Amino acid sequence: MLDYEEEIRKFKPSLEVEEIEDAVYQEDLTDMTDLLKQMMDQKK
């Protein structure tokens, strides 16, 4: 049977997840608000 407490102690998060998180926060991504602003500016 698995010892869940032991498995939790051995768990280490993937470095890839942390790298992706940093990349997402550093990237200036367009969101819905930006798109709506662009549409309103085009209408004017």
FENFEN-V449886 format. One record per residue. N is the residue number from 1. PSI is psi in degrees with one decimal (999 if undefined). Layout:
n: <N;N>
psi: <PSI;PSI>
This chain:
n: <1;2;3;4;5;6;7;8;9;10;11;12;13;14;15;16;17;18;19;20;21;22;23;24;25;26;27;28;29;30;31;32;33;34;35;36;37;38;39;40;41;42;43;44>
psi: <147.9;141.0;97.3;-36.9;-42.3;-42.1;-38.7;-39.7;-33.1;-13.9;133.6;126.4;151.2;135.9;-29.5;-38.4;-44.6;-39.3;-41.3;-42.3;-45.5;-42.7;-39.9;-43.4;-28.7;-24.3;137.2;93.1;143.5;130.2;-177.3;-37.7;-43.0;-42.0;-42.1;-38.9;-43.6;-41.2;-40.8;-39.3;-36.9;-32.6;-28.9;999>
